[in-house]
């Protein structure tokens, strides 16, 4: 009876494994882009300089619907994902260069030659872009000093903005974009009529008011979850200050000048500034500030951003002063809680060390007691004869073991 199987032959080992072969990875993979509905045939993908950082960026220019920017959406780093791009049967039939999908025997669909897996989880979403942002640097440049606060026509602003980019100047001269620009300029500028033409001059107050209105629309239903948790919930969260201790060892280890710790939330609330707002109002104002900060850092040049932030800081509608007082108070309470926590950790560490010392002393006492009990037990079990033998004086006597040891070697006789 055979107990071992035969090894596969050399030809079988060298035979290639049959199965589907994957195509090599594309060195320049495509991107997943979600475009808006209703784009005209004249819509183009253009590269313009971002007015906030002067770096090239991609935009969609549609003569009928305006300008769109691309917003990049990615999954979190701790949860990587990929995209499986599959062409639908209807889409394949409507596309000339696409191969039709044939159903398989199992009732599903076979893979199309144009189907692929995108390793990157990025998704680009085209969102409307305010064309006024292209004109803001020129408007701010013309109005930053009192002697240059001149009113400018829309054509002059477009020429000034597009002086370094012919494509931008051509894009802003579209009828739809031009009408949108004129409407937006009226919202943020002082306007005068010069015959049949309107003249504009940037008004920082109107610009700040327009930003506040947009921030209210952005935050009225709450900010996105990631922004809400990081910049609103965590910022307004009060630290836990309740540290009641009922351990006698901890109490005796503290010195006489003990640190006072707020024991209840009522004592903590009594220390709040008197002019502080309610929680709902604090949340609303903080959301507005986060939305304004996001818009300013994302779309405004640095020089204009500083001027607008000064106006927003003194705006009575926002009431940022009371919010700053409350946030500063929370920061001081957090620092106090951190200091108390470090003191508490030191006390607990010292108490654990004392407990360890007590345990070692108790173990030593228990071992000594056990040995003493063992000794007493042996004494009780000794016979009368053994007790009498122990009383015998054996000084000067050899031990019994000495008679059974090896004899010392004799010294050699001297010649």
PyMOL commands that set and color helices and strands:
alter all, ss='L'
color gray80, all
select helices_A, chain A and resi 10-14+89-94+132-143+146-148+154-161+166-172+175-188+204-219+225-236+248-253+265-270+279-299+302-313+320-381+384-390+400-404
alter helices_A, ss='H'
color red, helices_A
select strands_A, chain A and resi 32-34+44-49+56-62+66-73+83-85+116-118+123-129+152-153+189-194+197-202
alter strands_A, ss='S'
color yellow, strands_A
deselect
rebuild
show_as cartoon
